[in-house]
Amino acid sequence: MSAAWEAFKINGFERTSMADISGRVGGSKATLYSYFSSKEELFAAAVAQAIKERADKVLSRMEGGGDLADRLAAFARDYLETRLAPEMIEADRVMISEADRPALNMKLRTEFILPEWRRLAAAISHEMDAGNLRQADPYPVAMHFRGLIEGDLVERRLHGEPEIAAEEVDAAIVFGAEAFLRAYSINDKTSAPAPETQK
Amino acid sequence: MRVKTDTRRKAIVDAAWEVFKASGFERTSMSDISTRVGGSKATLYSYFKSKDELFAAAMEQAVRDRLGDAFDQAEASGDVGERLLGFARTYMDMRLATDMIAADRVLIAQADQSDLGLVLLRRFVVPEWEKLAAMLERKMEAGVLRQARPYLAAMHFRGLIEGDLLERRLHGDDTITPEDVDIAIVSGVDAFLRAYLT
């Protein structure tokens, strides 16, 4: 799977053949097919593995103790770094162009993507119980946090923008986390003073 | 050569969009489109010099037909919450429509070989969001919304109402219900107002 991921990363999905991958692994194509029945299935397994490895690190930023604003910002930074990375954008492009074969994507979504977002929702739910965030349905709140930090950055990368400038990523993190806390923090007025109190 | 007319151009663009929708971008040729319009390929090329250019024009037209002046309307006076709700509804209907998702998939799939997607984004999409940002900026100056970077605030608005719906549609998830979209709009606008009202 790691060899497949490397091959997909370098050559893209279309230009990678099962022969290329078995060449990298150093076995026969027959052996490869005994593990994965198609290139799509191998791709799905490789993406799933990549998501799992990265998501664990990203989510641990949110789950630790300490100041909530700091944890939100740390999560946002690791998340964007992962989400906007070339290999993840390439994997997403493959998923999007293969969308008329929903079996591949739905398996990836329900078994690997959704559970990671549920883990973020669980962390948010924990903050609600601890009195740090107001009570609300945690999953939509997780999607709001995600939407606030992503803005148009993922769309721009998917459409071919080669990279997002560091200052822009910084602004997405700082102001996204700020807007999230204003919308959901119980102490929003104290943690983020409203403009009239600054005058 | 015949005089190029706006009516003729619009007929070509509309026909092209129908063919792209039915056959997909890759499998559609300029000949297919000229057959559909009922003219020669030479005439077609006198209006659009490439399939990419025609696709760009067709997509722009389809977006405009759906959005109308929603981005301009958002600027009209009245309660900011009501304005944003109305705008969010028009925007999401357009963004999640089947043909728009299909077009977006084409652009994303070929993004490593062609800069068409990026060109379209910069030419048509960014200026529309700038209109929303200008409206938010006026509300900031009027003291209704707190001071912030207007374009980033517009992106926050967008991220809040889209959530994961766009990604799910792009990945081929067709289980999104109109209620899911309603909830996303209402809760997204609510969160935006909590984050930005003074």
Interface residues (C-beta under 8 A of the other chain):
Chain A: G12 E90 R93 M95 I96 S97 E98 A99 D100 R101 P102 N105 M106 R109 W117 P140 M143 H144 R146 G147 L148 I149 E150 G151 D152 V154 E155 R156 L158 H159 G160 E161 A171 A172 F175 G176 A179 F180 R182 A183 Y184 D188 A194 P195 E196
Chain B: R105 L107 I108 A109 A111 D112 S114 D115 G117 L118 L120 L121 W129 R146 Q147 A148 R149 L152 M155 H156 R158 G159 L160 I161 E162 G163 D164 E167 R168 L170 H171 G172 D173 D174 I183 A184 S187 G188 A191 F192 R194 A195 Y196 T198
